[in-house]
Amino acid sequence: MTRYDVVIVGGRVAGASTALLLARAGLRVAVLDRSGHGTDTLSTHGLMRAGVLQLSRWGMLQPLIDAGTPPVHRTTFHYDDGESVQVSIRHAFGVGALYAPRRHLLDRVLVDAAAEAGADVLHQTSATGLLRDGTGRVTGVRARDRHGASLVLPATFSVGADGIRSWFAREVGAPVVRQGRSASAVLYRYVADLPADGYEWAYLDGAAAGLIPTNDGQTCVFVGTTPARMRTLRRNGPESAMTALVEGSPGGRPLADRLRRARPVGRMHGWGGTPGFVRHSHGRGWALVGDAGYFKDPITTHGMTDALRDAELLATAVLATVGGATAETTALRRYQDTRDRLSRALFSVTEQVAAYDWDGDRVRTLLRQVSSAMSDEVDHLDALPADRWMAPGPSKTPADRAVVTR
């Protein structure tokens, strides 16, 4: 039976990134995910500067560019009073453009890189229990593959990266230490033949909408409002709800005209809304990362960037612990404190944006606060060692790479 340094439950952005960094640092890592390799997931998937900075440093940005992810060189803000403000993405911190890769691409690139670095990656495999020693310390994970075969994955350290409704968080009893109140209900879909000049955000009457250029010449179109309002509008179907929210405000009508000329690709996707939260995210032998530990409303389009940031913060803490340089409790407390410090302002302002009770002047003020919080985050990440995660971990030949669909 293989004993791992780290077992990670969840192989999406947060889990795959954590696995990648730890495997490159030479640790023996296993990551398991209940979904299939290269599958999609609910996400409007816009990356902000901090996320692009990290992907670039890890050598993970170029594969996304090579796959046709278009660069975003400007962001346009549309307001309900008719004003539109265009902001160019200035070249800073080594980043000259933003990107919004589809999740089936980004997640696959990250998890394949983790496997290439030496991690064992098990898809279509679900965690069923935690291993514990006589003192209660978490010492690994029990799992089951899609054929029903039981697996035992002992590890020095275990990580929950399994999303908002984290099984891992329930198993360890991780308490919520901050609970949000606001939530966006969101509809989104992909369309073709809709030229989008970079990211476009529209702040309407009790609603927000956006255009996000992505792969295959497509644009992700989304609209969000309060869950109660969305439930009412969806009684006539999701198409009618999206149209009503966009056309129902003066600032949305130009966007509605463009949408009518676009060609839908695939079905509409919906998200009913969940208030944000922050969980206590570490204990003896375990930690949470990504949405499992910290989730805020998607209206500020920062979830993937959060996941990349927190993966690096946690990987740093785990390495300090495994290497013996820092006591486990100290290293993990530092991880959580840094995450919370970098997240606090953005969590608060996102709560206010997701309330949808602002007017034009108020939302402009809130967006300036969003920008300030993001700048603080980039400053912190830019100060970290730029080349720390580029060194390869244990090599495997292509035949040995353990990207497994059991």
C-alpha positions as a LaTeX table, in Angstrom:
\begin{tabular}{lrrr}
\hline
Residue & $x$ (\AA) & $y$ (\AA) & $z$ (\AA) \\
\hline
Met1 & 0.00 & 0.00 & 0.00 \\
Thr2 & 1.39 & 3.38 & $-1.03$ \\
Arg3 & 1.72 & 5.91 & 1.77 \\
Tyr4 & 1.39 & 9.49 & 0.59 \\
Asp5 & 2.68 & 12.71 & 1.99 \\
Val6 & $-0.59$ & 14.40 & 0.97 \\
Val7 & $-3.97$ & 13.13 & $-0.23$ \\
Ile8 & $-6.31$ & 15.71 & $-1.77$ \\
Val9 & $-10.07$ & 15.21 & $-2.10$ \\
Gly10 & $-11.17$ & 17.24 & $-5.12$ \\
Gly11 & $-9.28$ & 17.73 & $-8.38$ \\
Arg12 & $-10.68$ & 20.97 & $-9.76$ \\
Val13 & $-8.81$ & 24.30 & $-9.71$ \\
Ala14 & $-7.97$ & 24.39 & $-5.99$ \\
Gly15 & $-7.20$ & 20.70 & $-5.58$ \\
Ala16 & $-5.33$ & 20.25 & $-8.85$ \\
Ser17 & $-3.23$ & 23.36 & $-8.20$ \\
Thr18 & $-2.35$ & 22.24 & $-4.69$ \\
Ala19 & $-1.39$ & 18.82 & $-6.03$ \\
Leu20 & 0.69 & 20.37 & $-8.80$ \\
Leu21 & 2.71 & 22.56 & $-6.46$ \\
Leu22 & 3.31 & 19.88 & $-3.86$ \\
Ala23 & 4.26 & 17.26 & $-6.46$ \\
Arg24 & 6.70 & 19.68 & $-8.06$ \\
Ala25 & 8.24 & 20.19 & $-4.64$ \\
Gly26 & 8.93 & 16.45 & $-4.47$ \\
Leu27 & 6.10 & 15.24 & $-2.24$ \\
Arg28 & 4.22 & 12.02 & $-2.89$ \\
Val29 & 0.71 & 13.24 & $-3.68$ \\
Ala30 & $-2.61$ & 11.62 & $-4.56$ \\
Val31 & $-5.61$ & 13.61 & $-5.76$ \\
Leu32 & $-9.03$ & 12.06 & $-6.27$ \\
Asp33 & $-12.09$ & 13.55 & $-7.90$ \\
Arg34 & $-15.56$ & 12.13 & $-8.41$ \\
Ser35 & $-15.91$ & 13.65 & $-11.90$ \\
Gly36 & $-14.37$ & 12.43 & $-15.12$ \\
His37 & $-11.14$ & 13.70 & $-16.62$ \\
Gly38 & $-11.60$ & 16.90 & $-18.63$ \\
Thr39 & $-15.25$ & 17.44 & $-17.73$ \\
Asp40 & $-16.92$ & 20.82 & $-17.37$ \\
Thr41 & $-18.43$ & 22.35 & $-14.24$ \\
Leu42 & $-20.64$ & 25.32 & $-13.37$ \\
Ser43 & $-18.49$ & 28.42 & $-13.70$ \\
Thr44 & $-18.37$ & 31.77 & $-15.46$ \\
His45 & $-14.58$ & 31.33 & $-15.31$ \\
Gly46 & $-13.10$ & 34.81 & $-15.65$ \\
Leu47 & $-9.58$ & 35.07 & $-14.23$ \\
Met48 & $-8.36$ & 38.26 & $-12.61$ \\
Arg49 & $-4.78$ & 39.56 & $-12.59$ \\
Ala50 & $-3.67$ & 37.62 & $-9.51$ \\
Gly51 & $-4.77$ & 34.33 & $-11.04$ \\
Val52 & $-3.08$ & 35.05 & $-14.36$ \\
Leu53 & 0.10 & 36.00 & $-12.49$ \\
Gln54 & 0.18 & 32.66 & $-10.70$ \\
Leu55 & $-0.58$ & 30.58 & $-13.78$ \\
Ser56 & 2.17 & 32.40 & $-15.64$ \\
Arg57 & 4.71 & 31.76 & $-12.88$ \\
Trp58 & 3.81 & 28.08 & $-12.74$ \\
Gly59 & 4.19 & 27.68 & $-16.51$ \\
Met60 & 0.47 & 26.95 & $-16.84$ \\
Leu61 & $-0.61$ & 30.04 & $-18.79$ \\
Gln62 & 0.98 & 29.14 & $-22.12$ \\
Pro63 & $-0.93$ & 25.84 & $-22.49$ \\
Leu64 & $-4.16$ & 27.80 & $-22.09$ \\
Ile65 & $-3.06$ & 30.33 & $-24.70$ \\
Asp66 & $-1.98$ & 27.53 & $-27.03$ \\
Ala67 & $-5.48$ & 26.03 & $-26.67$ \\
Gly68 & $-6.99$ & 29.22 & $-28.08$ \\
Thr69 & $-7.99$ & 31.09 & $-24.93$ \\
Pro70 & $-8.29$ & 34.70 & $-26.13$ \\
Pro71 & $-6.46$ & 37.50 & $-24.31$ \\
Val72 & $-8.57$ & 40.17 & $-22.63$ \\
His73 & $-6.97$ & 43.60 & $-22.96$ \\
Arg74 & $-9.79$ & 45.77 & $-21.64$ \\
Thr75 & $-12.80$ & 45.77 & $-19.35$ \\
Thr76 & $-15.92$ & 47.82 & $-20.02$ \\
Phe77 & $-18.37$ & 48.79 & $-17.30$ \\
His78 & $-21.93$ & 49.61 & $-18.40$ \\
Tyr79 & $-24.24$ & 51.45 & $-16.01$ \\
Asp80 & $-27.98$ & 51.86 & $-16.02$ \\
Asp81 & $-27.75$ & 55.63 & $-16.50$ \\
Gly82 & $-26.25$ & 55.01 & $-19.94$ \\
Glu83 & $-22.60$ & 55.62 & $-19.09$ \\
Ser84 & $-19.99$ & 53.10 & $-20.28$ \\
Val85 & $-16.44$ & 53.23 & $-18.96$ \\
Gln86 & $-13.63$ & 51.32 & $-20.67$ \\
Val87 & $-10.50$ & 50.42 & $-18.73$ \\
Ser88 & $-7.41$ & 49.03 & $-20.46$ \\
Ile89 & $-5.55$ & 46.19 & $-18.77$ \\
Arg90 & $-2.17$ & 47.76 & $-18.13$ \\
His91 & 0.93 & 45.60 & $-18.24$ \\
Ala92 & 1.97 & 45.08 & $-14.63$ \\
Phe93 & 3.38 & 42.30 & $-12.46$ \\
Gly94 & 4.32 & 40.45 & $-15.62$ \\
Val95 & 0.69 & 40.32 & $-16.73$ \\
Gly96 & $-0.43$ & 42.11 & $-19.89$ \\
Ala97 & $-3.82$ & 40.48 & $-20.40$ \\
Leu98 & $-6.52$ & 38.56 & $-18.57$ \\
Tyr99 & $-7.95$ & 35.20 & $-19.65$ \\
Ala100 & $-11.15$ & 33.21 & $-19.18$ \\
Pro101 & $-10.47$ & 29.56 & $-20.10$ \\
Arg102 & $-13.33$ & 27.09 & $-20.10$ \\
Arg103 & $-13.25$ & 24.93 & $-17.01$ \\
His104 & $-12.92$ & 21.67 & $-18.92$ \\
Leu105 & $-9.68$ & 23.13 & $-20.31$ \\
Leu106 & $-8.25$ & 24.81 & $-17.21$ \\
Asp107 & $-9.00$ & 21.93 & $-14.87$ \\
Arg108 & $-7.54$ & 19.40 & $-17.32$ \\
Val109 & $-4.36$ & 21.43 & $-17.86$ \\
Leu110 & $-3.78$ & 21.72 & $-14.11$ \\
Val111 & $-4.51$ & 18.11 & $-13.22$ \\
Asp112 & $-2.44$ & 16.79 & $-16.14$ \\
Ala113 & 0.47 & 18.96 & $-14.99$ \\
Ala114 & 0.07 & 17.56 & $-11.47$ \\
Ala115 & 0.27 & 14.03 & $-12.87$ \\
Glu116 & 3.29 & 14.95 & $-14.98$ \\
Ala117 & 4.97 & 16.24 & $-11.82$ \\
Gly118 & 4.41 & 12.88 & $-10.14$ \\
Ala119 & 0.98 & 13.04 & $-8.49$ \\
Asp120 & $-1.34$ & 10.04 & $-8.67$ \\
Val121 & $-4.64$ & 11.35 & $-10.05$ \\
Leu122 & $-7.76$ & 9.22 & $-9.65$ \\
His123 & $-10.89$ & 10.34 & $-11.50$ \\
Gln124 & $-14.41$ & 9.03 & $-10.96$ \\
Thr125 & $-13.35$ & 8.19 & $-7.43$ \\
Ser126 & $-15.31$ & 9.38 & $-4.38$ \\
Ala127 & $-14.08$ & 9.76 & $-0.83$ \\
Thr128 & $-16.11$ & 7.68 & 1.62 \\
Gly129 & $-14.33$ & 8.21 & 4.92 \\
Leu130 & $-11.31$ & 9.58 & 6.71 \\
Leu131 & $-8.61$ & 7.52 & 8.37 \\
Arg132 & $-7.69$ & 8.55 & 11.92 \\
Asp133 & $-5.14$ & 7.39 & 14.44 \\
Gly134 & $-5.77$ & 6.71 & 18.10 \\
Thr135 & $-5.54$ & 10.40 & 18.96 \\
Gly136 & $-8.09$ & 11.46 & 16.35 \\
Arg137 & $-5.57$ & 12.89 & 13.92 \\
Val138 & $-6.59$ & 12.53 & 10.26 \\
Thr139 & $-4.21$ & 10.06 & 8.61 \\
Gly140 & $-5.67$ & 9.56 & 5.15 \\
Val141 & $-8.78$ & 8.86 & 3.11 \\
Arg142 & $-10.98$ & 5.92 & 2.23 \\
Ala143 & $-12.48$ & 6.02 & $-1.25$ \\
Arg144 & $-14.48$ & 4.06 & $-3.81$ \\
Asp145 & $-13.99$ & 4.01 & $-7.55$ \\
Arg146 & $-16.80$ & 3.90 & $-10.10$ \\
His147 & $-16.73$ & 0.11 & $-10.13$ \\
Gly148 & $-17.32$ & 0.00 & $-6.39$ \\
Ala149 & $-13.80$ & $-1.07$ & $-5.46$ \\
Ser150 & $-12.65$ & 0.24 & $-2.08$ \\
Leu151 & $-9.39$ & 2.17 & $-1.81$ \\
Val152 & $-7.33$ & 3.10 & 1.23 \\
Leu153 & $-5.01$ & 6.10 & 0.84 \\
Pro154 & $-2.92$ & 6.65 & 4.00 \\
Ala155 & $-1.22$ & 10.04 & 4.19 \\
Thr156 & 0.69 & 12.30 & 6.50 \\
Phe157 & $-1.65$ & 15.13 & 5.54 \\
Ser158 & $-5.10$ & 15.30 & 3.93 \\
Val159 & $-6.75$ & 18.21 & 2.10 \\
Gly160 & $-10.39$ & 18.92 & 1.35 \\
Ala161 & $-10.75$ & 20.71 & $-1.99$ \\
Asp162 & $-14.22$ & 19.42 & $-2.76$ \\
Gly163 & $-16.19$ & 22.62 & $-3.18$ \\
Ile164 & $-18.98$ & 24.56 & $-1.54$ \\
Arg165 & $-20.87$ & 21.56 & $-0.18$ \\
Ser166 & $-17.67$ & 19.95 & 1.01 \\
Trp167 & $-17.96$ & 16.38 & 2.24 \\
Phe168 & $-14.51$ & 16.76 & 3.76 \\
Ala169 & $-15.53$ & 19.82 & 5.79 \\
Arg170 & $-18.48$ & 17.90 & 7.23 \\
Glu171 & $-16.30$ & 14.92 & 8.10 \\
Val172 & $-13.83$ & 17.02 & 10.07 \\
Gly173 & $-16.54$ & 19.23 & 11.57 \\
Ala174 & $-15.06$ & 22.47 & 10.22 \\
Pro175 & $-17.19$ & 25.30 & 11.64 \\
Val176 & $-18.33$ & 28.33 & 9.67 \\
Val177 & $-16.68$ & 31.36 & 11.28 \\
Arg178 & $-18.18$ & 33.99 & 8.99 \\
Gln179 & $-21.55$ & 33.70 & 7.28 \\
Gly180 & $-22.71$ & 35.94 & 4.47 \\
Arg181 & $-26.29$ & 36.96 & 3.84 \\
Ser182 & $-26.38$ & 38.01 & 0.20 \\
Ala183 & $-26.60$ & 35.63 & $-2.74$ \\
Ser184 & $-26.89$ & 35.88 & $-6.51$ \\
Ala185 & $-29.06$ & 33.60 & $-8.57$ \\
Val186 & $-27.31$ & 33.37 & $-11.93$ \\
Leu187 & $-28.20$ & 32.26 & $-15.44$ \\
Tyr188 & $-25.46$ & 31.85 & $-18.03$ \\
Arg189 & $-24.93$ & 30.36 & $-21.44$ \\
Tyr190 & $-22.42$ & 30.29 & $-24.28$ \\
Val191 & $-23.05$ & 32.05 & $-27.56$ \\
Ala192 & $-21.21$ & 32.43 & $-30.86$ \\
Asp193 & $-21.18$ & 35.39 & $-33.24$ \\
Leu194 & $-21.13$ & 37.89 & $-30.38$ \\
Pro195 & $-17.96$ & 39.98 & $-30.58$ \\
Ala196 & $-17.01$ & 41.06 & $-27.07$ \\
Asp197 & $-14.35$ & 43.71 & $-26.65$ \\
Gly198 & $-12.80$ & 42.20 & $-23.55$ \\
Tyr199 & $-14.72$ & 41.63 & $-20.34$ \\
Glu200 & $-17.98$ & 43.59 & $-20.17$ \\
Trp201 & $-19.93$ & 44.08 & $-16.95$ \\
Ala202 & $-23.37$ & 45.73 & $-16.83$ \\
Tyr203 & $-24.93$ & 47.03 & $-13.61$ \\
Leu204 & $-28.65$ & 47.37 & $-14.16$ \\
Asp205 & $-31.80$ & 47.88 & $-12.09$ \\
Gly206 & $-31.47$ & 45.23 & $-9.39$ \\
Ala207 & $-29.44$ & 42.98 & $-11.66$ \\
Ala208 & $-25.99$ & 42.55 & $-13.15$ \\
Ala209 & $-24.91$ & 41.00 & $-16.44$ \\
Gly210 & $-21.67$ & 40.26 & $-18.21$ \\
Leu211 & $-19.89$ & 39.08 & $-21.32$ \\
Ile212 & $-16.77$ & 36.94 & $-20.98$ \\
Pro213 & $-14.83$ & 35.95 & $-24.14$ \\
Thr214 & $-13.65$ & 32.36 & $-23.93$ \\
Asn215 & $-12.49$ & 29.44 & $-26.05$ \\
Asp216 & $-13.73$ & 28.34 & $-29.48$ \\
Gly217 & $-14.83$ & 31.83 & $-30.49$ \\
Gln218 & $-17.58$ & 31.76 & $-27.88$ \\
Thr219 & $-18.68$ & 34.24 & $-25.25$ \\
Cys220 & $-20.08$ & 33.39 & $-21.84$ \\
Val221 & $-23.16$ & 35.55 & $-21.19$ \\
Phe222 & $-24.46$ & 35.75 & $-17.63$ \\
Val223 & $-27.08$ & 37.63 & $-15.65$ \\
Gly224 & $-27.57$ & 37.67 & $-11.89$ \\
Thr225 & $-30.15$ & 39.00 & $-9.46$ \\
Thr226 & $-31.62$ & 38.07 & $-6.09$ \\
Pro227 & $-32.82$ & 34.48 & $-5.71$ \\
Ala228 & $-36.38$ & 35.62 & $-5.02$ \\
Arg229 & $-36.57$ & 37.72 & $-8.16$ \\
Met230 & $-34.97$ & 35.00 & $-10.25$ \\
Arg231 & $-37.46$ & 32.39 & $-9.02$ \\
Thr232 & $-40.32$ & 34.66 & $-10.06$ \\
Leu233 & $-38.90$ & 35.36 & $-13.50$ \\
Arg234 & $-38.00$ & 31.73 & $-14.15$ \\
Arg235 & $-41.64$ & 30.68 & $-13.96$ \\
Asn236 & $-41.75$ & 31.47 & $-17.67$ \\
Gly237 & $-38.49$ & 29.64 & $-18.33$ \\
Pro238 & $-34.81$ & 30.59 & $-18.14$ \\
Glu239 & $-34.72$ & 32.21 & $-21.59$ \\
Ser240 & $-37.55$ & 34.54 & $-20.62$ \\
Ala241 & $-35.87$ & 35.32 & $-17.30$ \\
Met242 & $-32.57$ & 36.30 & $-18.91$ \\
Thr243 & $-34.34$ & 38.47 & $-21.48$ \\
Ala244 & $-36.46$ & 40.19 & $-18.83$ \\
Leu245 & $-33.48$ & 41.00 & $-16.62$ \\
Val246 & $-31.39$ & 42.43 & $-19.46$ \\
Glu247 & $-34.14$ & 44.25 & $-21.35$ \\
Gly248 & $-35.83$ & 45.50 & $-18.19$ \\
Ser249 & $-33.24$ & 48.22 & $-17.62$ \\
Pro250 & $-32.19$ & 51.06 & $-19.93$ \\
Gly251 & $-28.54$ & 50.13 & $-19.52$ \\
Gly252 & $-29.22$ & 46.57 & $-20.61$ \\
Arg253 & $-31.04$ & 47.21 & $-23.86$ \\
Pro254 & $-27.92$ & 47.67 & $-26.02$ \\
Leu255 & $-26.66$ & 44.37 & $-24.62$ \\
Ala256 & $-30.03$ & 42.75 & $-25.38$ \\
Asp257 & $-29.79$ & 43.91 & $-29.00$ \\
Arg258 & $-26.39$ & 42.22 & $-29.33$ \\
Leu259 & $-27.64$ & 39.04 & $-27.73$ \\
Arg260 & $-30.48$ & 38.76 & $-30.23$ \\
Arg261 & $-27.92$ & 38.63 & $-33.04$ \\
Ala262 & $-25.83$ & 35.94 & $-31.32$ \\
Arg263 & $-26.15$ & 32.19 & $-31.85$ \\
Pro264 & $-26.73$ & 30.11 & $-28.70$ \\
Val265 & $-24.38$ & 27.17 & $-28.18$ \\
Gly266 & $-25.75$ & 24.50 & $-25.87$ \\
Arg267 & $-28.23$ & 24.92 & $-23.08$ \\
Met268 & $-28.73$ & 27.57 & $-20.44$ \\
His269 & $-27.11$ & 26.90 & $-17.06$ \\
Gly270 & $-28.48$ & 28.07 & $-13.74$ \\
Trp271 & $-27.24$ & 28.61 & $-10.20$ \\
Gly272 & $-29.81$ & 29.21 & $-7.45$ \\
Gly273 & $-27.48$ & 31.12 & $-5.16$ \\
Thr274 & $-25.71$ & 30.35 & $-1.88$ \\
Pro275 & $-24.59$ & 32.97 & 0.65 \\
Gly276 & $-20.85$ & 33.22 & 1.12 \\
Phe277 & $-19.02$ & 31.77 & 4.09 \\
Val278 & $-15.61$ & 31.34 & 5.65 \\
Arg279 & $-14.84$ & 28.07 & 7.43 \\
His280 & $-12.16$ & 27.35 & 9.98 \\
Ser281 & $-9.89$ & 25.53 & 7.58 \\
His282 & $-7.29$ & 23.46 & 9.40 \\
Gly283 & $-6.84$ & 20.89 & 12.11 \\
Arg284 & $-4.64$ & 17.98 & 13.09 \\
Gly285 & $-3.58$ & 16.38 & 9.83 \\
Trp286 & $-5.97$ & 18.26 & 7.56 \\
Ala287 & $-6.80$ & 21.54 & 5.82 \\
Leu288 & $-9.44$ & 22.95 & 3.48 \\
Val289 & $-8.69$ & 24.88 & 0.29 \\
Gly290 & $-10.78$ & 26.61 & $-2.37$ \\
Asp291 & $-14.56$ & 26.83 & $-1.99$ \\
Ala292 & $-14.45$ & 24.11 & 0.66 \\
Gly293 & $-12.91$ & 26.62 & 3.04 \\
Tyr294 & $-13.92$ & 30.00 & 1.68 \\
Phe295 & $-16.68$ & 30.91 & $-0.75$ \\
Lys296 & $-18.07$ & 34.25 & $-1.79$ \\
Asp297 & $-20.80$ & 35.13 & $-4.24$ \\
Pro298 & $-19.75$ & 34.73 & $-7.89$ \\
Ile299 & $-20.91$ & 38.21 & $-8.93$ \\
Thr300 & $-17.38$ & 39.62 & $-8.55$ \\
Thr301 & $-15.99$ & 36.80 & $-10.74$ \\
His302 & $-13.11$ & 35.96 & $-8.44$ \\
Gly303 & $-13.60$ & 32.33 & $-7.43$ \\
Met304 & $-10.94$ & 30.73 & $-9.64$ \\
Thr305 & $-8.44$ & 33.42 & $-8.68$ \\
Asp306 & $-9.17$ & 32.71 & $-5.00$ \\
Ala307 & $-8.61$ & 29.00 & $-5.59$ \\
Leu308 & $-5.21$ & 29.52 & $-7.23$ \\
Arg309 & $-4.10$ & 31.91 & $-4.50$ \\
Asp310 & $-5.14$ & 29.65 & $-1.66$ \\
Ala311 & $-3.55$ & 26.61 & $-3.29$ \\
Glu312 & $-0.19$ & 28.37 & $-3.21$ \\
Leu313 & $-0.69$ & 29.56 & 0.37 \\
Leu314 & $-1.60$ & 26.06 & 1.53 \\
Ala315 & 1.19 & 24.37 & $-0.42$ \\
Thr316 & 3.67 & 26.71 & 1.26 \\
Ala317 & 2.29 & 25.79 & 4.68 \\
Val318 & 2.31 & 22.05 & 4.00 \\
Leu319 & 5.90 & 22.14 & 2.77 \\
Ala320 & 6.99 & 24.02 & 5.88 \\
Thr321 & 5.33 & 21.36 & 8.01 \\
Val322 & 6.54 & 18.29 & 6.12 \\
Gly323 & 10.06 & 19.67 & 5.98 \\
Gly324 & 10.04 & 20.25 & 9.72 \\
Ala325 & 10.84 & 23.96 & 9.43 \\
Thr326 & 7.59 & 25.00 & 11.13 \\
Ala327 & 5.22 & 23.28 & 13.53 \\
Glu328 & 2.06 & 22.10 & 11.79 \\
Thr329 & $-0.31$ & 24.22 & 13.85 \\
Thr330 & 1.80 & 27.33 & 13.30 \\
Ala331 & 2.11 & 26.81 & 9.54 \\
Leu332 & $-1.59$ & 26.10 & 9.06 \\
Arg333 & $-2.65$ & 29.01 & 11.23 \\
Arg334 & $-0.44$ & 31.25 & 9.10 \\
Tyr335 & $-2.12$ & 29.88 & 5.95 \\
Gln336 & $-5.58$ & 30.59 & 7.29 \\
Asp337 & $-4.69$ & 34.02 & 8.65 \\
Thr338 & $-3.15$ & 35.08 & 5.33 \\
Arg339 & $-6.12$ & 33.76 & 3.37 \\
Asp340 & $-8.54$ & 35.60 & 5.63 \\
Arg341 & $-6.57$ & 38.85 & 5.53 \\
Leu342 & $-6.45$ & 38.84 & 1.74 \\
Ser343 & $-10.12$ & 37.85 & 1.48 \\
Arg344 & $-11.74$ & 40.06 & 4.11 \\
Ala345 & $-12.26$ & 43.24 & 2.09 \\
Leu346 & $-13.35$ & 41.45 & $-1.07$ \\
Phe347 & $-15.77$ & 39.24 & 0.86 \\
Ser348 & $-17.38$ & 42.30 & 2.43 \\
Val349 & $-17.75$ & 44.29 & $-0.77$ \\
Thr350 & $-18.99$ & 41.24 & $-2.68$ \\
Glu351 & $-21.72$ & 40.87 & $-0.05$ \\
Gln352 & $-22.83$ & 44.41 & $-0.84$ \\
Val353 & $-22.74$ & 43.96 & $-4.61$ \\
Ala354 & $-24.74$ & 40.72 & $-4.32$ \\
Ala355 & $-27.48$ & 42.50 & $-2.36$ \\
Tyr356 & $-28.61$ & 44.25 & $-5.58$ \\
Asp357 & $-29.96$ & 47.21 & $-3.62$ \\
Trp358 & $-27.49$ & 49.76 & $-5.00$ \\
Asp359 & $-27.97$ & 52.67 & $-7.35$ \\
Gly360 & $-25.47$ & 53.81 & $-9.97$ \\
Asp361 & $-23.37$ & 55.96 & $-7.66$ \\
Arg362 & $-23.26$ & 53.31 & $-4.97$ \\
Val363 & $-22.22$ & 50.49 & $-7.29$ \\
Arg364 & $-19.44$ & 52.66 & $-8.73$ \\
Thr365 & $-18.10$ & 53.10 & $-5.20$ \\
Leu366 & $-18.33$ & 49.37 & $-4.54$ \\
Leu367 & $-16.45$ & 48.56 & $-7.74$ \\
Arg368 & $-13.63$ & 50.88 & $-6.73$ \\
Gln369 & $-13.42$ & 48.92 & $-3.48$ \\
Val370 & $-13.30$ & 45.66 & $-5.44$ \\
Ser371 & $-10.40$ & 47.02 & $-7.49$ \\
Ser372 & $-8.53$ & 48.12 & $-4.37$ \\
Ala373 & $-8.92$ & 44.70 & $-2.73$ \\
Met374 & $-7.70$ & 42.94 & $-5.85$ \\
Ser375 & $-4.66$ & 45.22 & $-6.01$ \\
Asp376 & $-3.72$ & 44.33 & $-2.43$ \\
Glu377 & $-3.95$ & 40.65 & $-3.34$ \\
Val378 & $-1.68$ & 41.05 & $-6.38$ \\
Asp379 & 0.85 & 42.96 & $-4.29$ \\
His380 & 1.03 & 40.07 & $-1.83$ \\
Leu381 & 1.40 & 37.38 & $-4.49$ \\
Asp382 & 3.95 & 39.38 & $-6.46$ \\
Ala383 & 6.16 & 39.49 & $-3.37$ \\
Leu384 & 6.31 & 35.68 & $-3.17$ \\
Pro385 & 9.28 & 33.86 & $-4.76$ \\
Ala386 & 8.66 & 33.93 & $-8.50$ \\
Asp387 & 10.31 & 30.63 & $-9.43$ \\
Arg388 & 9.60 & 28.49 & $-6.40$ \\
Trp389 & 7.11 & 26.19 & $-8.11$ \\
Met390 & 8.86 & 25.70 & $-11.44$ \\
Ala391 & 11.21 & 22.91 & $-10.33$ \\
Pro392 & 9.99 & 19.48 & $-11.48$ \\
Gly393 & 9.00 & 16.83 & $-8.98$ \\
Pro394 & 9.58 & 13.08 & $-9.39$ \\
Ser395 & 9.45 & 12.29 & $-13.08$ \\
Lys396 & 7.20 & 9.69 & $-14.67$ \\
Thr397 & 7.22 & 8.37 & $-18.17$ \\
Pro398 & 4.00 & 8.91 & $-20.13$ \\
Ala399 & 3.07 & 5.26 & $-19.59$ \\
Asp400 & 3.40 & 5.71 & $-15.83$ \\
Arg401 & 1.38 & 8.90 & $-15.48$ \\
Ala402 & $-1.44$ & 8.09 & $-13.13$ \\
Val403 & $-4.36$ & 9.97 & $-14.61$ \\
Val404 & $-6.80$ & 7.21 & $-13.78$ \\
Thr405 & $-10.43$ & 6.67 & $-14.71$ \\
Arg406 & $-11.35$ & 3.61 & $-12.73$ \\
\hline
\end{tabular}
